[in-house]
Amino acid sequence: MIEKAKLEDLEEIYTLMCILENKELNKQHFTDVFQQGLQDKDVIYLVFRQERILGFLSFTIHHFLHHHQDTGEIVELVVLPESRGQKIGKQLLEAIEKQARQLHLEQIELSTSTYRKQAHHFYEQNGYEMLHYNYTKNL
C-alpha cells in the first residue's frame, strides 16, 4: 500500500536512503531534513508499505520563472534490493504522477547518476525522456 510517510518511518527510510547512496549518511542531517520535509507543503514523501517499508519516493514542487506552471522533481526513489522486480517503483511513480496531475503541475523531472543504467532503463520504460544535462560541482 502506498501512503504518505510519517515521522515514525524515519529509521526505515534512513536505511533505504543509505542503500540508495551505497554509504552511511549523516544521520543528524538526514533527520533534520526529513522532519523539515514532513512540514513543507512543497515536499511529498511516499512509502510503499507491506508490514514494513519496501520503497520510498521523495518529491519536491518547484516554482520556476521559466515554466508556465509549477513543476515537480523526483528527488529520491529507492526500493529494497530484495523487493525489486515487484513493480513497487512503478506504483510509486504512478502515485506521484497522479498527485502531480491533481496539483496541475506542468511536468515531472528527475536526475539519476550516469552509472545507474538499470534506473535509466526503468525511467525510460515508464515514459521519461532524457532532455537535459545535469551538471554538478562539489564545494
A tleap script that builds the chain and sets N, CA, C and O, in Angstrom:
source leaprc.protein.ff14SB
mol = sequence {
  NMET ILE GLU LYS ALA LYS LEU GLU ASP LEU
  GLU GLU ILE TYR THR LEU MET CYS ILE LEU
  GLU ASN LYS GLU LEU ASN LYS GLN HIE PHE
  THR ASP VAL PHE GLN GLN GLY LEU GLN ASP
  LYS ASP VAL ILE TYR LEU VAL PHE ARG GLN
  GLU ARG ILE LEU GLY PHE LEU SER PHE THR
  ILE HIE HIE PHE LEU HIE HIE HIE GLN ASP
  THR GLY GLU ILE VAL GLU LEU VAL VAL LEU
  PRO GLU SER ARG GLY GLN LYS ILE GLY LYS
  GLN LEU LEU GLU ALA ILE GLU LYS GLN ALA
  ARG GLN LEU HIE LEU GLU GLN ILE GLU LEU
  SER THR SER THR TYR ARG LYS GLN ALA HIE
  HIE PHE TYR GLU GLN ASN GLY TYR GLU MET
  LEU HIE TYR ASN TYR THR LYS ASN CLEU
}
set mol.1.N position { 0.835 -1.175 0.000 }
set mol.1.CA position { 0.000 0.000 0.000 }
set mol.1.C position { 0.888 1.251 0.000 }
set mol.1.O position { 1.903 1.303 0.695 }
set mol.2.N position { 0.498 2.237 -0.776 }
set mol.2.CA position { 1.248 3.497 -0.838 }
set mol.2.C position { 0.552 4.527 0.028 }
set mol.2.O position { -0.663 4.709 -0.038 }
set mol.3.N position { 1.363 5.202 0.847 }
set mol.3.CA position { 0.836 6.231 1.730 }
set mol.3.C position { 1.909 7.283 1.979 }
set mol.3.O position { 3.082 7.089 1.660 }
set mol.4.N position { 1.480 8.397 2.554 }
set mol.4.CA position { 2.445 9.431 2.908 }
set mol.4.C position { 3.313 8.940 4.064 }
set mol.4.O position { 2.839 8.249 4.966 }
set mol.5.N position { 4.586 9.310 4.020 }
set mol.5.CA position { 5.499 8.936 5.091 }
set mol.5.C position { 5.156 9.703 6.354 }
set mol.5.O position { 4.604 10.802 6.305 }
set mol.6.N position { 5.494 9.101 7.490 }
set mol.6.CA position { 5.266 9.708 8.797 }
set mol.6.C position { 6.596 9.758 9.548 }
set mol.6.O position { 7.561 9.092 9.172 }
set mol.7.N position { 6.630 10.547 10.602 }
set mol.7.CA position { 7.843 10.696 11.390 }
set mol.7.C position { 8.354 9.345 11.892 }
set mol.7.O position { 9.562 9.116 11.931 }
set mol.8.N position { 7.447 8.457 12.271 }
set mol.8.CA position { 7.870 7.152 12.790 }
set mol.8.C position { 8.478 6.246 11.714 }
set mol.8.O position { 8.979 5.169 12.035 }
set mol.9.N position { 8.442 6.662 10.450 }
set mol.9.CA position { 9.069 5.913 9.353 }
set mol.9.C position { 10.541 6.270 9.176 }
set mol.9.O position { 11.225 5.686 8.337 }
set mol.10.N position { 11.025 7.220 9.957 }
set mol.10.CA position { 12.361 7.768 9.771 }
set mol.10.C position { 13.448 6.689 9.682 }
set mol.10.O position { 14.260 6.724 8.757 }
set mol.11.N position { 13.484 5.750 10.602 }
set mol.11.CA position { 14.556 4.744 10.632 }
set mol.11.C position { 14.563 3.882 9.373 }
set mol.11.O position { 15.619 3.641 8.788 }
set mol.12.N position { 13.393 3.422 8.959 }
set mol.12.CA position { 13.318 2.576 7.761 }
set mol.12.C position { 13.702 3.362 6.509 }
set mol.12.O position { 14.383 2.837 5.628 }
set mol.13.N position { 13.270 4.608 6.431 }
set mol.13.CA position { 13.604 5.434 5.270 }
set mol.13.C position { 15.094 5.758 5.267 }
set mol.13.O position { 15.725 5.771 4.210 }
set mol.14.N position { 15.652 6.016 6.434 }
set mol.14.CA position { 17.098 6.247 6.526 }
set mol.14.C position { 17.867 5.044 5.976 }
set mol.14.O position { 18.820 5.212 5.215 }
set mol.15.N position { 17.460 3.847 6.354 }
set mol.15.CA position { 18.112 2.631 5.845 }
set mol.15.C position { 18.005 2.560 4.323 }
set mol.15.O position { 18.985 2.243 3.649 }
set mol.16.N position { 16.833 2.849 3.783 }
set mol.16.CA position { 16.654 2.833 2.325 }
set mol.16.C position { 17.550 3.856 1.640 }
set mol.16.O position { 18.137 3.571 0.596 }
set mol.17.N position { 17.657 5.043 2.224 }
set mol.17.CA position { 18.486 6.077 1.615 }
set mol.17.C position { 19.964 5.696 1.649 }
set mol.17.O position { 20.703 6.010 0.716 }
set mol.18.N position { 20.397 5.032 2.700 }
set mol.18.CA position { 21.788 4.555 2.756 }
set mol.18.C position { 22.028 3.504 1.677 }
set mol.18.O position { 23.106 3.454 1.084 }
set mol.19.N position { 21.027 2.665 1.422 }
set mol.19.CA position { 21.125 1.679 0.333 }
set mol.19.C position { 21.226 2.399 -1.000 }
set mol.19.O position { 22.060 2.047 -1.835 }
set mol.20.N position { 20.383 3.404 -1.207 }
set mol.20.CA position { 20.397 4.160 -2.465 }
set mol.20.C position { 21.765 4.778 -2.717 }
set mol.20.O position { 22.289 4.701 -3.829 }
set mol.21.N position { 22.335 5.378 -1.707 }
set mol.21.CA position { 23.610 6.083 -1.856 }
set mol.21.C position { 24.823 5.173 -1.647 }
set mol.21.O position { 25.963 5.584 -1.863 }
set mol.22.N position { 24.565 3.944 -1.227 }
set mol.22.CA position { 25.631 2.960 -1.012 }
set mol.22.C position { 26.663 3.445 0.007 }
set mol.22.O position { 27.862 3.200 -0.130 }
set mol.23.N position { 26.168 4.137 1.027 }
set mol.23.CA position { 27.037 4.604 2.109 }
set mol.23.C position { 26.165 5.036 3.284 }
set mol.23.O position { 24.961 5.248 3.139 }
set mol.24.N position { 26.795 5.162 4.446 }
set mol.24.CA position { 26.073 5.644 5.611 }
set mol.24.C position { 25.983 7.165 5.536 }
set mol.24.O position { 26.995 7.858 5.431 }
set mol.25.N position { 24.770 7.660 5.591 }
set mol.25.CA position { 24.533 9.103 5.520 }
set mol.25.C position { 24.633 9.723 6.908 }
set mol.25.O position { 24.502 9.031 7.917 }
set mol.26.N position { 24.863 11.017 6.949 }
set mol.26.CA position { 24.893 11.755 8.206 }
set mol.26.C position { 23.492 11.700 8.807 }
set mol.26.O position { 22.558 12.302 8.277 }
set mol.27.N position { 23.354 10.981 9.905 }
set mol.27.CA position { 22.041 10.712 10.491 }
set mol.27.C position { 21.364 11.983 10.997 }
set mol.27.O position { 20.155 12.145 10.830 }
set mol.28.N position { 22.124 12.883 11.612 }
set mol.28.CA position { 21.514 14.104 12.135 }
set mol.28.C position { 20.996 14.983 10.996 }
set mol.28.O position { 19.892 15.521 11.073 }
set mol.29.N position { 21.794 15.125 9.948 }
set mol.29.CA position { 21.355 15.924 8.794 }
set mol.29.C position { 20.120 15.289 8.163 }
set mol.29.O position { 19.151 15.980 7.846 }
set mol.30.N position { 20.160 13.976 7.983 }
set mol.30.CA position { 19.011 13.268 7.419 }
set mol.30.C position { 17.760 13.528 8.262 }
set mol.30.O position { 16.701 13.851 7.726 }
set mol.31.N position { 17.888 13.387 9.566 }
set mol.31.CA position { 16.756 13.574 10.470 }
set mol.31.C position { 16.200 14.992 10.361 }
set mol.31.O position { 14.987 15.181 10.271 }
set mol.32.N position { 17.080 15.979 10.369 }
set mol.32.CA position { 16.647 17.372 10.261 }
set mol.32.C position { 15.900 17.625 8.956 }
set mol.32.O position { 14.832 18.236 8.952 }
set mol.33.N position { 16.467 17.153 7.852 }
set mol.33.CA position { 15.850 17.379 6.536 }
set mol.33.C position { 14.534 16.624 6.414 }
set mol.33.O position { 13.559 17.156 5.884 }
set mol.34.N position { 14.498 15.396 6.899 }
set mol.34.CA position { 13.269 14.600 6.850 }
set mol.34.C position { 12.157 15.296 7.635 }
set mol.34.O position { 11.033 15.420 7.148 }
set mol.35.N position { 12.467 15.743 8.836 }
set mol.35.CA position { 11.466 16.419 9.652 }
set mol.35.C position { 10.982 17.711 8.996 }
set mol.35.O position { 9.789 18.012 9.026 }
set mol.36.N position { 11.896 18.472 8.408 }
set mol.36.CA position { 11.504 19.697 7.693 }
set mol.36.C position { 10.606 19.358 6.508 }
set mol.36.O position { 9.606 20.032 6.263 }
set mol.37.N position { 10.975 18.301 5.772 }
set mol.37.CA position { 10.192 17.899 4.607 }
set mol.37.C position { 8.776 17.496 4.967 }
set mol.37.O position { 7.840 17.768 4.215 }
set mol.38.N position { 8.612 16.853 6.103 }
set mol.38.CA position { 7.267 16.464 6.544 }
set mol.38.C position { 6.371 17.677 6.782 }
set mol.38.O position { 5.149 17.577 6.678 }
set mol.39.N position { 6.971 18.814 7.098 }
set mol.39.CA position { 6.220 20.041 7.381 }
set mol.39.C position { 6.063 20.952 6.158 }
set mol.39.O position { 5.261 21.885 6.180 }
set mol.40.N position { 6.822 20.685 5.098 }
set mol.40.CA position { 6.869 21.562 3.927 }
set mol.40.C position { 5.774 21.185 2.930 }
set mol.40.O position { 5.697 20.036 2.493 }
set mol.41.N position { 4.931 22.147 2.573 }
set mol.41.CA position { 3.840 21.871 1.627 }
set mol.41.C position { 4.346 21.552 0.221 }
set mol.41.O position { 3.600 21.016 -0.598 }
set mol.42.N position { 5.602 21.876 -0.062 }
set mol.42.CA position { 6.168 21.607 -1.386 }
set mol.42.C position { 6.988 20.315 -1.429 }
set mol.42.O position { 7.687 20.059 -2.410 }
set mol.43.N position { 6.908 19.510 -0.380 }
set mol.43.CA position { 7.625 18.238 -0.329 }
set mol.43.C position { 6.614 17.122 -0.070 }
set mol.43.O position { 5.760 17.228 0.810 }
set mol.44.N position { 6.730 16.058 -0.850 }
set mol.44.CA position { 5.871 14.879 -0.664 }
set mol.44.C position { 6.783 13.669 -0.486 }
set mol.44.O position { 7.646 13.398 -1.320 }
set mol.45.N position { 6.580 12.958 0.601 }
set mol.45.CA position { 7.279 11.698 0.842 }
set mol.45.C position { 6.255 10.567 0.783 }
set mol.45.O position { 5.272 10.574 1.524 }
set mol.46.N position { 6.487 9.606 -0.090 }
set mol.46.CA position { 5.608 8.447 -0.202 }
set mol.46.C position { 6.365 7.183 0.166 }
set mol.46.O position { 7.552 7.051 -0.132 }
set mol.47.N position { 5.672 6.251 0.816 }
set mol.47.CA position { 6.251 4.948 1.112 }
set mol.47.C position { 5.339 3.863 0.550 }
set mol.47.O position { 4.120 4.022 0.478 }
set mol.48.N position { 5.958 2.766 0.158 }
set mol.48.CA position { 5.224 1.549 -0.187 }
set mol.48.C position { 5.408 0.620 1.001 }
set mol.48.O position { 6.526 0.220 1.326 }
set mol.49.N position { 4.298 0.280 1.646 }
set mol.49.CA position { 4.358 -0.477 2.891 }
set mol.49.C position { 3.610 -1.801 2.757 }
set mol.49.O position { 2.474 -1.849 2.285 }
set mol.50.N position { 4.269 -2.862 3.179 }
set mol.50.CA position { 3.652 -4.178 3.378 }
set mol.50.C position { 4.273 -4.731 4.650 }
set mol.50.O position { 5.305 -5.399 4.593 }
set mol.51.N position { 3.674 -4.470 5.768 }
set mol.51.CA position { 4.206 -4.775 7.095 }
set mol.51.C position { 5.402 -3.888 7.424 }
set mol.51.O position { 5.498 -3.361 8.533 }
set mol.52.N position { 6.297 -3.722 6.485 }
set mol.52.CA position { 7.419 -2.794 6.640 }
set mol.52.C position { 7.530 -1.993 5.346 }
set mol.52.O position { 6.848 -2.294 4.367 }
set mol.53.N position { 8.381 -0.983 5.341 }
set mol.53.CA position { 8.543 -0.142 4.157 }
set mol.53.C position { 9.460 -0.848 3.163 }
set mol.53.O position { 10.592 -1.204 3.489 }
set mol.54.N position { 8.957 -1.044 1.954 }
set mol.54.CA position { 9.721 -1.695 0.891 }
set mol.54.C position { 10.227 -0.702 -0.145 }
set mol.54.O position { 11.148 -1.013 -0.900 }
set mol.55.N position { 9.633 0.497 -0.192 }
set mol.55.CA position { 10.044 1.500 -1.165 }
set mol.55.C position { 9.727 2.902 -0.672 }
set mol.55.O position { 8.833 3.108 0.150 }
set mol.56.N position { 10.485 3.862 -1.197 }
set mol.56.CA position { 10.343 5.261 -0.782 }
set mol.56.C position { 10.563 6.173 -1.971 }
set mol.56.O position { 11.421 5.915 -2.816 }
set mol.57.N position { 9.779 7.247 -2.034 }
set mol.57.CA position { 9.928 8.272 -3.068 }
set mol.57.C position { 9.810 9.633 -2.410 }
set mol.57.O position { 8.888 9.877 -1.632 }
set mol.58.N position { 10.752 10.525 -2.725 }
set mol.58.CA position { 10.630 11.912 -2.276 }
set mol.58.C position { 10.456 12.802 -3.504 }
set mol.58.O position { 11.040 12.556 -4.559 }
set mol.59.N position { 9.648 13.827 -3.342 }
set mol.59.CA position { 9.216 14.670 -4.453 }
set mol.59.C position { 9.164 16.110 -3.963 }
set mol.59.O position { 8.683 16.388 -2.864 }
set mol.60.N position { 9.660 17.014 -4.785 }
set mol.60.CA position { 9.653 18.432 -4.445 }
set mol.60.C position { 8.950 19.225 -5.542 }
set mol.60.O position { 9.181 19.000 -6.731 }
set mol.61.N position { 8.105 20.139 -5.137 }
set mol.61.CA position { 7.432 21.030 -6.084 }
set mol.61.C position { 8.290 22.275 -6.231 }
set mol.61.O position { 8.732 22.863 -5.244 }
set mol.62.N position { 8.520 22.672 -7.492 }
set mol.62.CA position { 9.333 23.855 -7.788 }
set mol.62.C position { 8.471 24.941 -8.419 }
set mol.62.O position { 7.511 24.660 -9.137 }
set mol.63.N position { 8.834 26.174 -8.136 }
set mol.63.CA position { 8.135 27.344 -8.674 }
set mol.63.C position { 9.163 28.142 -9.491 }
set mol.63.O position { 9.733 29.121 -9.010 }
set mol.64.N position { 9.382 27.705 -10.721 }
set mol.64.CA position { 10.407 28.315 -11.566 }
set mol.64.C position { 9.811 29.413 -12.449 }
set mol.64.O position { 8.677 29.295 -12.914 }
set mol.65.N position { 10.562 30.452 -12.671 }
set mol.65.CA position { 10.117 31.544 -13.537 }
set mol.65.C position { 9.996 31.119 -14.990 }
set mol.65.O position { 9.145 31.637 -15.713 }
set mol.66.N position { 10.828 30.189 -15.430 }
set mol.66.CA position { 10.873 29.835 -16.849 }
set mol.66.C position { 9.852 28.767 -17.254 }
set mol.66.O position { 9.902 28.267 -18.377 }
set mol.67.N position { 8.935 28.413 -16.364 }
set mol.67.CA position { 7.864 27.469 -16.706 }
set mol.67.C position { 6.524 28.180 -16.641 }
set mol.67.O position { 6.378 29.194 -15.959 }
set mol.68.N position { 5.553 27.642 -17.355 }
set mol.68.CA position { 4.210 28.209 -17.365 }
set mol.68.C position { 3.433 27.866 -16.093 }
set mol.68.O position { 2.546 28.610 -15.675 }
set mol.69.N position { 3.776 26.742 -15.493 }
set mol.69.CA position { 3.140 26.276 -14.256 }
set mol.69.C position { 4.233 25.702 -13.360 }
set mol.69.O position { 5.384 25.561 -13.773 }
set mol.70.N position { 3.857 25.376 -12.137 }
set mol.70.CA position { 4.817 24.731 -11.245 }
set mol.70.C position { 5.198 23.366 -11.790 }
set mol.70.O position { 4.444 22.756 -12.549 }
set mol.71.N position { 6.365 22.896 -11.401 }
set mol.71.CA position { 6.854 21.588 -11.830 }
set mol.71.C position { 7.179 20.768 -10.587 }
set mol.71.O position { 7.214 21.289 -9.473 }
set mol.72.N position { 7.414 19.493 -10.796 }
set mol.72.CA position { 7.794 18.615 -9.702 }
set mol.72.C position { 9.071 17.877 -10.036 }
set mol.72.O position { 9.407 17.680 -11.204 }
set mol.73.N position { 9.776 17.473 -8.999 }
set mol.73.CA position { 11.012 16.725 -9.195 }
set mol.73.C position { 11.025 15.508 -8.274 }
set mol.73.O position { 10.838 15.630 -7.064 }
set mol.74.N position { 11.245 14.351 -8.853 }
set mol.74.CA position { 11.503 13.160 -8.061 }
set mol.74.C position { 12.954 13.274 -7.611 }
set mol.74.O position { 13.873 13.244 -8.430 }
set mol.75.N position { 13.148 13.405 -6.319 }
set mol.75.CA position { 14.489 13.627 -5.780 }
set mol.75.C position { 15.139 12.297 -5.416 }
set mol.75.O position { 16.324 12.092 -5.679 }
set mol.76.N position { 14.381 11.408 -4.821 }
set mol.76.CA position { 14.876 10.077 -4.477 }
set mol.76.C position { 13.784 9.055 -4.732 }
set mol.76.O position { 12.607 9.301 -4.467 }
set mol.77.N position { 14.188 7.914 -5.244 }
set mol.77.CA position { 13.298 6.767 -5.411 }
set mol.77.C position { 14.139 5.528 -5.177 }
set mol.77.O position { 15.129 5.297 -5.872 }
set mol.78.N position { 13.744 4.736 -4.199 }
set mol.78.CA position { 14.521 3.538 -3.864 }
set mol.78.C position { 13.576 2.439 -3.393 }
set mol.78.O position { 12.593 2.691 -2.697 }
set mol.79.N position { 13.902 1.217 -3.792 }
set mol.79.CA position { 13.176 0.018 -3.380 }
set mol.79.C position { 14.207 -0.934 -2.772 }
set mol.79.O position { 15.324 -1.056 -3.274 }
set mol.80.N position { 13.822 -1.600 -1.695 }
set mol.80.CA position { 14.729 -2.585 -1.098 }
set mol.80.C position { 15.206 -3.560 -2.171 }
set mol.80.O position { 14.398 -4.031 -2.971 }
set mol.81.N position { 16.491 -3.870 -2.203 }
set mol.81.CA position { 17.009 -4.762 -3.256 }
set mol.81.C position { 16.246 -6.077 -3.371 }
set mol.81.O position { 15.988 -6.540 -4.482 }
set mol.82.N position { 15.883 -6.685 -2.248 }
set mol.82.CA position { 15.173 -7.969 -2.306 }
set mol.82.C position { 13.720 -7.836 -2.755 }
set mol.82.O position { 13.052 -8.845 -2.982 }
set mol.83.N position { 13.224 -6.608 -2.885 }
set mol.83.CA position { 11.841 -6.382 -3.320 }
set mol.83.C position { 11.755 -5.821 -4.736 }
set mol.83.O position { 10.662 -5.544 -5.231 }
set mol.84.N position { 12.886 -5.655 -5.378 }
set mol.84.CA position { 12.878 -5.127 -6.749 }
set mol.84.C position { 12.300 -6.162 -7.702 }
set mol.84.O position { 12.381 -7.365 -7.455 }
set mol.85.N position { 11.720 -5.682 -8.785 }
set mol.85.CA position { 11.087 -6.562 -9.750 }
set mol.85.C position { 9.637 -6.868 -9.412 }
set mol.85.O position { 8.994 -7.660 -10.101 }
set mol.86.N position { 9.116 -6.249 -8.360 }
set mol.86.CA position { 7.724 -6.477 -7.935 }
set mol.86.C position { 6.815 -5.298 -8.282 }
set mol.86.O position { 5.689 -5.214 -7.791 }
set mol.87.N position { 7.304 -4.389 -9.130 }
set mol.87.CA position { 6.537 -3.226 -9.593 }
set mol.87.C position { 6.284 -2.190 -8.497 }
set mol.87.O position { 5.368 -1.376 -8.614 }
set mol.88.N position { 7.081 -2.217 -7.442 }
set mol.88.CA position { 6.928 -1.236 -6.362 }
set mol.88.C position { 7.335 0.151 -6.854 }
set mol.88.O position { 6.630 1.128 -6.601 }
set mol.89.N position { 8.457 0.246 -7.549 }
set mol.89.CA position { 8.893 1.525 -8.102 }
set mol.89.C position { 7.871 2.096 -9.061 }
set mol.89.O position { 7.585 3.293 -9.030 }
set mol.90.N position { 7.320 1.251 -9.910 }
set mol.90.CA position { 6.301 1.689 -10.871 }
set mol.90.C position { 5.067 2.219 -10.142 }
set mol.90.O position { 4.494 3.231 -10.546 }
set mol.91.N position { 4.661 1.550 -9.083 }
set mol.91.CA position { 3.498 2.007 -8.317 }
set mol.91.C position { 3.768 3.344 -7.633 }
set mol.91.O position { 2.888 4.202 -7.568 }
set mol.92.N position { 4.986 3.516 -7.123 }
set mol.92.CA position { 5.336 4.809 -6.529 }
set mol.92.C position { 5.323 5.912 -7.580 }
set mol.92.O position { 4.827 7.009 -7.324 }
set mol.93.N position { 5.871 5.623 -8.775 }
set mol.93.CA position { 5.834 6.611 -9.872 }
set mol.93.C position { 4.395 6.970 -10.223 }
set mol.93.O position { 4.056 8.147 -10.342 }
set mol.94.N position { 3.560 5.970 -10.386 }
set mol.94.CA position { 2.165 6.225 -10.750 }
set mol.94.C position { 1.452 7.049 -9.680 }
set mol.94.O position { 0.638 7.914 -10.005 }
set mol.95.N position { 1.750 6.788 -8.413 }
set mol.95.CA position { 1.110 7.533 -7.323 }
set mol.95.C position { 1.519 8.997 -7.343 }
set mol.95.O position { 0.680 9.879 -7.166 }
set mol.96.N position { 2.811 9.264 -7.560 }
set mol.96.CA position { 3.244 10.666 -7.560 }
set mol.96.C position { 2.779 11.376 -8.822 }
set mol.96.O position { 2.481 12.570 -8.781 }
set mol.97.N position { 2.710 10.666 -9.942 }
set mol.97.CA position { 2.192 11.270 -11.175 }
set mol.97.C position { 0.723 11.658 -11.004 }
set mol.97.O position { 0.296 12.706 -11.487 }
set mol.98.N position { -0.035 10.825 -10.328 }
set mol.98.CA position { -1.444 11.142 -10.070 }
set mol.98.C position { -1.554 12.401 -9.210 }
set mol.98.O position { -2.364 13.282 -9.496 }
set mol.99.N position { -0.738 12.482 -8.158 }
set mol.99.CA position { -0.768 13.675 -7.306 }
set mol.99.C position { -0.322 14.911 -8.069 }
set mol.99.O position { -0.882 15.992 -7.888 }
set mol.100.N position { 0.688 14.755 -8.926 }
set mol.100.CA position { 1.183 15.890 -9.719 }
set mol.100.C position { 0.096 16.423 -10.657 }
set mol.100.O position { -0.042 17.633 -10.836 }
set mol.101.N position { -0.666 15.514 -11.246 }
set mol.101.CA position { -1.777 15.949 -12.113 }
set mol.101.C position { -2.830 16.701 -11.293 }
set mol.101.O position { -3.344 17.731 -11.728 }
set mol.102.N position { -3.142 16.182 -10.113 }
set mol.102.CA position { -4.135 16.838 -9.254 }
set mol.102.C position { -3.674 18.223 -8.830 }
set mol.102.O position { -4.496 19.112 -8.605 }
set mol.103.N position { -2.368 18.410 -8.720 }
set mol.103.CA position { -1.795 19.713 -8.360 }
set mol.103.C position { -1.581 20.608 -9.581 }
set mol.103.O position { -1.093 21.731 -9.450 }
set mol.104.N position { -1.943 20.115 -10.764 }
set mol.104.CA position { -1.818 20.847 -12.026 }
set mol.104.C position { -0.368 21.222 -12.334 }
set mol.104.O position { -0.098 22.307 -12.850 }
set mol.105.N position { 0.559 20.321 -12.014 }
set mol.105.CA position { 1.965 20.573 -12.329 }
set mol.105.C position { 2.184 20.385 -13.822 }
set mol.105.O position { 1.517 19.575 -14.467 }
set mol.106.N position { 3.116 21.136 -14.350 }
set mol.106.CA position { 3.414 21.107 -15.793 }
set mol.106.C position { 4.155 19.840 -16.195 }
set mol.106.O position { 3.871 19.253 -17.239 }
set mol.107.N position { 5.102 19.424 -15.370 }
set mol.107.CA position { 5.901 18.248 -15.690 }
set mol.107.C position { 6.604 17.744 -14.442 }
set mol.107.O position { 6.649 18.411 -13.408 }
set mol.108.N position { 7.152 16.538 -14.576 }
set mol.108.CA position { 7.988 15.952 -13.534 }
set mol.108.C position { 9.374 15.750 -14.117 }
set mol.108.O position { 9.533 15.236 -15.224 }
set mol.109.N position { 10.371 16.162 -13.353 }
set mol.109.CA position { 11.768 15.941 -13.735 }
set mol.109.C position { 12.429 15.056 -12.693 }
set mol.109.O position { 11.926 14.903 -11.580 }
set mol.110.N position { 13.551 14.481 -13.064 }
set mol.110.CA position { 14.361 13.728 -12.117 }
set mol.110.C position { 15.780 13.667 -12.634 }
set mol.110.O position { 16.035 13.854 -13.824 }
set mol.111.N position { 16.693 13.403 -11.729 }
set mol.111.CA position { 18.094 13.188 -12.076 }
set mol.111.C position { 18.491 11.827 -11.552 }
set mol.111.O position { 18.013 11.395 -10.503 }
set mol.112.N position { 19.354 11.157 -12.271 }
set mol.112.CA position { 19.897 9.886 -11.803 }
set mol.112.C position { 21.354 9.819 -12.241 }
set mol.112.O position { 21.718 10.342 -13.294 }
set mol.113.N position { 22.160 9.192 -11.453 }
set mol.113.CA position { 23.593 9.120 -11.757 }
set mol.113.C position { 23.846 8.378 -13.062 }
set mol.113.O position { 23.094 7.480 -13.440 }
set mol.114.N position { 24.914 8.768 -13.738 }
set mol.114.CA position { 25.224 8.181 -15.043 }
set mol.114.C position { 25.490 6.683 -14.966 }
set mol.114.O position { 25.252 5.968 -15.939 }
set mol.115.N position { 25.977 6.197 -13.834 }
set mol.115.CA position { 26.302 4.774 -13.705 }
set mol.115.C position { 25.079 3.901 -13.406 }
set mol.115.O position { 25.185 2.675 -13.445 }
set mol.116.N position { 23.941 4.492 -13.113 }
set mol.116.CA position { 22.745 3.710 -12.759 }
set mol.116.C position { 21.961 3.326 -14.015 }
set mol.116.O position { 20.864 3.828 -14.254 }
set mol.117.N position { 22.534 2.442 -14.796 }
set mol.117.CA position { 21.953 2.049 -16.084 }
set mol.117.C position { 20.571 1.413 -15.927 }
set mol.117.O position { 19.680 1.670 -16.737 }
set mol.118.N position { 20.385 0.591 -14.899 }
set mol.118.CA position { 19.073 -0.028 -14.683 }
set mol.118.C position { 18.011 1.022 -14.374 }
set mol.118.O position { 16.860 0.890 -14.791 }
set mol.119.N position { 18.399 2.059 -13.645 }
set mol.119.CA position { 17.465 3.140 -13.344 }
set mol.119.C position { 17.081 3.880 -14.622 }
set mol.119.O position { 15.918 4.235 -14.810 }
set mol.120.N position { 18.062 4.114 -15.504 }
set mol.120.CA position { 17.765 4.784 -16.781 }
set mol.120.C position { 16.717 3.988 -17.553 }
set mol.120.O position { 15.739 4.545 -18.052 }
set mol.121.N position { 16.934 2.692 -17.642 }
set mol.121.CA position { 16.007 1.815 -18.369 }
set mol.121.C position { 14.620 1.856 -17.721 }
set mol.121.O position { 13.608 1.935 -18.417 }
set mol.122.N position { 14.578 1.802 -16.403 }
set mol.122.CA position { 13.318 1.848 -15.665 }
set mol.122.C position { 12.540 3.125 -15.982 }
set mol.122.O position { 11.348 3.072 -16.284 }
set mol.123.N position { 13.216 4.270 -15.911 }
set mol.123.CA position { 12.524 5.533 -16.165 }
set mol.123.C position { 12.067 5.640 -17.616 }
set mol.123.O position { 10.965 6.119 -17.886 }
set mol.124.N position { 12.899 5.202 -18.544 }
set mol.124.CA position { 12.508 5.246 -19.957 }
set mol.124.C position { 11.306 4.349 -20.211 }
set mol.124.O position { 10.413 4.719 -20.973 }
set mol.125.N position { 11.266 3.178 -19.588 }
set mol.125.CA position { 10.119 2.279 -19.747 }
set mol.125.C position { 8.842 2.890 -19.189 }
set mol.125.O position { 7.739 2.508 -19.579 }
set mol.126.N position { 8.996 3.836 -18.278 }
set mol.126.CA position { 7.842 4.482 -17.669 }
set mol.126.C position { 7.550 5.857 -18.250 }
set mol.126.O position { 6.860 6.665 -17.628 }
set mol.127.N position { 8.074 6.125 -19.446 }
set mol.127.CA position { 7.707 7.321 -20.195 }
set mol.127.C position { 8.567 8.549 -19.977 }
set mol.127.O position { 8.239 9.620 -20.486 }
set mol.128.N position { 9.651 8.428 -19.241 }
set mol.128.CA position { 10.532 9.574 -19.002 }
set mol.128.C position { 11.577 9.642 -20.111 }
set mol.128.O position { 12.076 8.619 -20.581 }
set mol.129.N position { 11.898 10.875 -20.522 }
set mol.129.CA position { 12.878 11.098 -21.577 }
set mol.129.C position { 14.057 11.890 -21.035 }
set mol.129.O position { 13.893 12.727 -20.147 }
set mol.130.N position { 15.231 11.631 -21.560 }
set mol.130.CA position { 16.403 12.418 -21.190 }
set mol.130.C position { 16.452 13.647 -22.098 }
set mol.130.O position { 16.826 13.550 -23.267 }
set mol.131.N position { 16.076 14.791 -21.553 }
set mol.131.CA position { 16.020 16.026 -22.326 }
set mol.131.C position { 16.998 17.089 -21.831 }
set mol.131.O position { 17.166 18.124 -22.477 }
set mol.132.N position { 17.639 16.843 -20.697 }
set mol.132.CA position { 18.550 17.814 -20.107 }
set mol.132.C position { 19.857 17.146 -19.717 }
set mol.132.O position { 19.937 15.925 -19.584 }
set mol.133.N position { 20.865 17.963 -19.541 }
set mol.133.CA position { 22.088 17.545 -18.877 }
set mol.133.C position { 22.057 18.146 -17.487 }
set mol.133.O position { 21.572 19.262 -17.296 }
set mol.134.N position { 22.567 17.418 -16.528 }
set mol.134.CA position { 22.625 17.903 -15.159 }
set mol.134.C position { 24.098 17.942 -14.757 }
set mol.134.O position { 24.766 16.909 -14.743 }
set mol.135.N position { 24.592 19.103 -14.437 }
set mol.135.CA position { 25.999 19.264 -14.058 }
set mol.135.C position { 26.096 19.482 -12.560 }
set mol.135.O position { 25.214 20.091 -11.956 }
set mol.136.N position { 27.160 18.988 -11.966 }
set mol.136.CA position { 27.393 19.208 -10.545 }
set mol.136.C position { 28.820 19.678 -10.312 }
set mol.136.O position { 29.714 19.436 -11.123 }
set mol.137.N position { 29.012 20.351 -9.194 }
set mol.137.CA position { 30.339 20.788 -8.785 }
set mol.137.C position { 30.408 20.677 -7.267 }
set mol.137.O position { 29.619 21.303 -6.560 }
set mol.138.N position { 31.325 19.901 -6.778 }
set mol.138.CA position { 31.492 19.784 -5.327 }
set mol.138.C position { 32.112 21.061 -4.778 }
set mol.138.O position { 32.996 21.655 -5.395 }
set mol.139.N position { 31.640 21.465 -3.624 }
set mol.139.CA position { 32.150 22.681 -2.968 }
set mol.139.C position { 32.899 22.325 -1.689 }
set mol.139.O position { 33.401 23.214 -1.000 }
savepdb mol mol.pdb
quit
